[in-house]
Amino acid sequence: MTKIFARFMKDESGATAIEYGLIAALISVALITGATALGSALNTQFVSLGTKMGAANAANP
């Protein structure tokens, strides 16, 4: 029984998989945060552009 427990304590293959999973999760969170910020900035620019084009269209019927 002690041999099995000692072998289990030395096995690090599961720890490596968990580390890779954590790295993938961190990268995913960073990408989602960046895409959200970029999407908000683009939305603001397009709303501003649409407002200006609407005003220009109303001024020149």
Steps between C-alpha positions, in 0.01 A plus 500: 500500500784741579656430157176597327471817707866592436457443126184713506683785675782494240266502200482856365318439173169623642663816633633580153154460347353729765769760434427494127131534575561802721718663235232442235234647730715808568558555129127461433411758765755743355363453147140547611590814695690644204224418253238659727703820534566514126132436424392784728747739341389404148134537595566853630679594176223363278227673700691829472551452127133414449392812690726722286382341177138536605554869576676551165218323318235714674688820410518406131167347396 
